[in-house]
């Protein structure tokens, strides 16, 4: 683990150069340890450590960026020279780019658990073996992964101030299978002792066993109950195609020209908040700016896009602290997206359904059909069930949906009180905290 003092000692000297108008530095490190399994056998243990040091050099409104994964003095010096050279190139850009100053935030505590960061392969296997035995008794096999690790990141400002944060993370994903039936469940947490892998495995097995006999349903509109993972699958796409300022500037976002206007039903509130510990926190962005709480949709009304200093200048607004990695081409995105909960417990939502489809998760989503309407298509997966009179009647063969998510969010009947933390597919960075949704007349096309 690299300490803030080590970062200061190694990187602060670069800030003092007189060859540029401003210099900023970004440090990001993640250590991921994972055990992958299939057919109830662990087939791979992997430890992957990624470390990046970015130099950002500003000269006359031009920004040069270069990165290295090494703290070796020679590599750092050569990388800094590359960033300096790129900033010196006379390349026209749309708007000036800058490296903003900032006042460092206090490092947030109670999000780093040493046992979680260093949980061993042997310890993961011990937990998995008991679960595999339970599955064997029911002729069920498991595939998935069990992971844990540590994320550290820091930003050094042009005046030599350092913002630093770290946190541990852990997660487990199960796909339980028997013949052509499958069931999915996952858990994630800062603290590996809070995961409850057995509970997740039991949920996956239950869904698998119910799915042994499936029926076909014709293409039509059906009421649906989307569990948190399915909701998160959709929200990830909303984030990618519409929440960031780049898509608004390029006029492809469903938020473009909609600020202050209704775009969904009034039960929908979505925001990004980097310091909210219900998500994997990122209290400041990769420019060192505080990640403000930004309402993307508030009671159905379109809010502001997520901005960094560059896109804030183009949109004539203030940065709200959502700069991405210095070399990222997607522009500002949300890493801590939260959907507000509702009033009903999740089990009451299920009991209230006279006829609905319960969906565990989606896959193969394509969110580019019509980004202005958030029109998407995708498939159900690993647990799709017909609910009749509040109870599961039977499993359903997987179906394809094609639906405007904005329109679907205008037909929400219930939102659960309970919410779940869903990790991004990158696992070490980004998360969504979301409830279960009951949506009327969801469109299935095959």
Residue pairs with C-beta under 8 A, 6 or more apart in sequence:
1 117
1 150
1 152
1 166
2 27
2 29
2 71
2 152
4 154
4 162
4 164
7 27
7 154
7 156
7 162
7 164
8 156
8 162
10 71
10 76
11 25
11 27
11 53
11 76
11 156
12 156
12 160
12 162
14 23
14 25
14 55
14 76
14 80
15 23
15 25
15 156
15 158
15 159
15 160
16 160
17 23
17 80
19 84
20 57
20 58
20 59
20 84
20 87
21 58
21 59
21 60
22 57
22 58
22 98
22 99
22 158
23 55
23 56
23 57
23 58
23 99
23 158
24 55
24 56
24 58
24 99
24 155
24 156
24 157
24 158
24 287
24 288
25 53
25 54
25 55
25 56
25 155
25 156
26 52
26 53
26 54
26 56
26 153
26 154
26 155
26 156
26 286
26 325
26 326
27 52
27 53
27 54
27 152
27 153
27 154
27 155
27 156
28 50
28 51
28 52
28 54
28 152
28 153
28 286
28 325
29 49
29 50
29 51
29 52
29 150
29 151
29 152
29 153
30 49
30 50
30 149
30 150
30 151
30 152
30 428
30 429
31 47
31 48
31 49
31 117
31 149
31 150
32 46
32 47
32 48
32 49
32 50
32 147
32 149
32 427
32 428
33 45
33 46
33 47
33 48
33 119
33 121
33 147
33 148
33 149
34 44
34 45
34 46
34 47
34 48
34 145
34 146
34 147
35 42
35 44
35 45
35 46
35 121
35 124
35 125
35 128
35 145
35 146
35 147
36 42
36 43
36 44
36 45
36 46
36 144
36 145
37 43
37 128
37 132
37 142
37 143
37 144
37 145
37 146
38 141
38 143
39 141
39 143
40 132
40 135
40 136
40 141
40 142
41 132
42 125
42 128
45 121
50 69
51 69
51 70
51 71
52 67
52 68
52 69
52 325
53 67
53 68
53 69
53 70
53 71
53 76
53 79
54 65
54 66
54 67
54 286
54 325
54 326
54 327
55 64
55 65
55 66
55 67
55 79
55 80
55 82
55 83
55 84
56 63
56 64
56 65
56 83
56 99
56 326
57 63
57 64
57 65
57 80
57 83
57 84
57 86
57 87
58 64
58 87
58 97
58 98
58 99
59 87
59 88
61 93
61 96
61 97
61 98
62 87
62 88
62 89
62 91
62 93
62 96
62 97
63 87
63 97
63 98
63 99
64 82
64 83
64 84
64 85
64 86
64 87
64 88
64 89
65 83
65 86
65 326
65 327
66 79
66 80
66 82
66 83
66 86
67 79
67 326
67 327
68 75
68 76
68 78
68 79
70 76
94 314
95 310
95 313
95 314
96 313
97 309
97 310
98 309
98 310
99 157
99 158
99 287
100 157
100 287
100 288
100 289
100 309
100 319
101 157
101 158
101 159
101 161
102 155
102 157
102 161
102 163
102 284
102 287
102 288
102 289
102 290
103 161
104 157
104 161
104 162
104 163
104 164
104 284
104 288
105 163
105 283
105 284
105 290
107 164
107 165
107 166
108 165
108 167
108 275
108 277
108 281
108 283
110 277
111 166
111 167
111 168
111 190
111 277
111 281
112 150
112 166
112 167
112 168
112 190
113 168
113 190
113 191
113 192
113 193
114 168
115 192
115 193
116 148
116 168
116 169
116 170
116 190
116 191
116 192
116 193
117 148
117 149
117 150
117 168
119 148
119 170
119 192
124 146
124 148
127 146
127 197
128 142
128 146
128 197
130 198
131 142
131 174
131 197
131 198
131 201
132 142
134 198
134 201
134 202
134 205
135 141
135 142
135 176
135 201
135 205
138 178
138 205
138 209
139 178
140 176
140 177
140 178
140 205
140 208
140 209
141 176
141 177
141 178
142 174
142 175
142 176
142 177
142 201
142 204
143 174
143 175
143 177
144 172
144 173
144 174
144 175
144 186
145 172
145 173
146 171
146 172
146 173
146 197
147 170
147 171
147 172
147 427
148 168
148 169
148 170
148 171
148 192
149 168
149 169
149 170
149 427
149 428
150 166
150 167
150 168
150 169
151 166
151 167
151 168
151 169
151 280
151 428
151 429
152 164
152 165
152 166
153 164
153 165
153 166
153 282
153 286
154 162
154 163
154 164
154 165
155 162
155 163
155 284
155 285
155 286
155 287
155 288
156 162
156 288
157 163
157 288
161 288
163 284
163 288
165 281
165 282
165 283
165 284
167 190
167 280
167 281
168 190
168 191
168 192
169 188
169 189
169 190
169 280
169 423
169 427
169 428
170 188
170 189
170 190
170 191
170 192
170 195
171 186
171 187
171 188
171 189
171 195
171 423
171 427
172 186
172 187
172 188
172 195
172 197
172 200
173 184
173 185
173 186
174 184
174 185
174 186
174 200
174 201
174 204
175 182
175 183
175 184
175 204
175 382
176 182
176 183
176 184
176 185
176 201
176 204
176 205
176 207
176 208
177 208
178 208
178 209
178 212
179 212
181 208
181 209
181 211
181 212
181 214
181 395
182 207
182 208
182 211
182 381
182 382
182 383
183 203
183 204
183 205
183 206
183 207
183 208
183 209
183 210
183 211
183 360
183 382
183 383
184 204
184 207
184 229
184 360
184 361
184 381
184 382
184 383
185 200
185 201
185 203
185 204
185 207
186 200
186 229
186 422
186 423
187 195
187 196
187 197
187 199
187 200
188 195
188 421
188 422
188 423
188 431
189 195
189 421
190 277
190 280
204 382
207 360
207 382
207 383
207 385
208 383
210 383
210 385
210 392
210 395
211 383
211 384
211 385
211 395
212 395
213 394
213 395
214 394
214 395
214 396
214 397
215 386
215 394
215 395
215 396
215 397
216 396
216 397
217 357
217 386
217 396
217 397
217 399
217 444
219 399
219 444
219 445
219 446
220 444
221 441
221 442
221 443
221 444
222 355
222 356
222 357
222 441
222 442
222 444
223 353
223 355
223 356
223 357
223 413
223 438
223 439
223 440
223 441
223 442
224 356
224 357
224 358
224 359
224 437
224 438
224 439
224 442
225 349
225 350
225 353
225 356
225 357
225 358
225 359
225 387
225 436
225 437
225 438
226 234
226 359
226 436
226 437
226 439
227 358
227 359
227 360
227 361
227 436
228 419
228 420
228 422
228 434
228 435
228 436
229 360
229 361
229 420
229 422
230 359
230 360
230 361
230 362
231 339
231 432
231 434
231 435
231 436
231 437
232 422
232 432
232 434
233 361
233 362
233 363
233 365
233 378
234 362
234 365
234 376
234 405
235 270
235 337
235 339
235 432
235 434
236 424
236 425
236 432
237 365
237 367
237 374
237 376
237 405
238 254
238 270
238 367
238 374
238 405
239 333
239 334
239 337
240 330
240 333
240 367
241 247
241 252
241 253
241 254
241 367
241 368
241 371
241 374
242 253
242 254
242 255
242 371
242 374
243 253
243 255
243 272
243 296
243 305
243 306
243 333
243 334
243 337
244 253
244 305
244 306
244 322
244 330
244 331
244 332
244 333
244 334
245 305
245 306
245 307
245 308
245 311
245 312
245 314
245 315
245 322
245 331
245 332
246 311
246 330
246 331
246 332
247 253
247 255
247 256
247 305
247 331
247 371
248 255
248 256
248 305
248 315
249 311
249 314
249 315
251 257
252 371
252 372
253 305
253 371
253 372
254 263
254 302
254 371
254 372
254 373
254 374
254 406
255 263
255 296
255 302
255 303
255 305
256 372
258 302
259 302
259 303
259 304
260 301
260 302
261 301
261 302
262 300
262 301
262 302
263 297
263 300
263 301
263 302
263 406
264 297
264 300
264 406
264 409
264 410
264 412
265 300
265 409
265 410
265 411
265 412
266 299
266 300
267 299
267 300
267 342
267 412
267 415
268 297
268 299
268 300
268 339
268 409
268 412
269 295
269 297
269 298
269 299
269 339
269 340
270 295
270 296
270 297
270 337
270 338
270 339
270 340
271 293
271 294
271 295
271 296
271 298
271 303
271 337
271 338
272 291
272 293
272 294
272 296
272 306
272 322
272 334
272 335
272 336
272 337
272 338
273 279
273 291
273 292
273 293
273 294
273 336
273 338
274 281
274 282
274 283
274 284
274 285
274 290
274 291
274 292
274 321
274 335
274 336
275 281
275 283
275 291
276 293
276 336
276 338
276 433
278 338
278 419
278 421
278 433
279 335
279 336
279 337
279 338
279 421
279 431
279 432
279 433
280 335
280 336
280 421
280 423
280 429
280 430
280 431
281 336
282 291
282 335
282 336
282 429
283 290
283 291
284 290
284 291
284 321
285 291
285 308
285 321
285 322
285 323
285 324
285 332
286 323
286 324
286 325
286 326
287 308
287 309
287 319
287 321
287 323
289 308
289 309
289 319
289 321
289 323
290 321
291 320
291 321
291 322
291 336
292 320
292 321
294 303
294 304
294 306
294 320
294 322
294 334
295 303
295 304
296 302
296 303
296 304
296 305
296 306
296 334
296 337
297 303
297 409
300 409
300 410
304 317
304 320
305 311
305 315
305 332
306 320
306 322
306 332
306 333
306 334
307 315
307 317
307 318
307 319
307 320
307 322
307 332
308 319
308 321
308 322
308 323
308 324
308 331
308 332
309 319
309 323
311 331
311 332
312 318
312 319
312 320
322 332
322 333
322 334
323 332
324 330
324 331
324 332
324 333
335 424
335 429
335 430
335 431
336 430
336 431
337 431
337 432
337 433
338 432
338 433
338 434
339 415
339 419
339 432
339 433
339 434
339 435
340 415
340 435
341 415
341 416
341 417
341 418
341 419
341 435
342 414
342 415
342 416
342 417
342 435
343 415
343 417
344 352
344 414
344 415
344 416
344 417
345 416
345 417
345 418
346 416
346 417
346 418
346 435
346 436
349 414
349 416
349 436
349 438
350 358
350 387
350 390
351 390
351 391
352 390
352 414
352 438
353 387
353 390
353 438
354 388
354 389
354 390
355 386
355 387
355 388
356 386
356 387
356 438
357 380
357 384
357 385
357 386
357 387
357 396
357 399
357 442
358 383
358 384
358 385
358 386
358 387
358 392
359 380
359 383
359 384
360 380
360 381
360 382
360 383
360 384
361 380
361 381
361 382
361 383
362 378
362 379
362 380
362 381
362 401
363 378
363 379
363 381
364 378
364 379
365 376
365 377
365 378
366 376
366 377
366 378
367 374
367 376
369 375
369 376
369 377
369 402
370 404
373 404
373 406
373 407
374 404
374 405
374 406
375 402
375 403
375 404
375 405
376 401
376 402
376 403
376 404
376 405
377 400
377 401
377 402
377 403
377 445
378 400
378 401
379 398
379 399
379 400
379 401
380 396
380 398
380 399
380 401
381 398
383 395
384 395
384 396
384 397
384 398
384 399
385 392
385 393
385 394
385 395
385 396
386 392
386 393
386 394
386 395
386 396
387 393
399 444
399 446
400 444
400 445
400 446
401 442
401 443
401 444
401 445
402 443
402 444
402 445
403 442
403 443
408 439
408 442
409 439
411 439
411 440
411 441
411 442
412 437
412 438
412 439
412 440
413 438
413 439
413 440
414 437
414 438
415 435
415 436
415 437
415 438
416 435
416 436
416 437
417 435
418 435
418 436
419 433
419 434
419 435
420 433
420 434
420 435
421 431
421 432
421 433
422 431
422 432
422 433
422 434
423 430
423 431
424 430
424 431
424 432
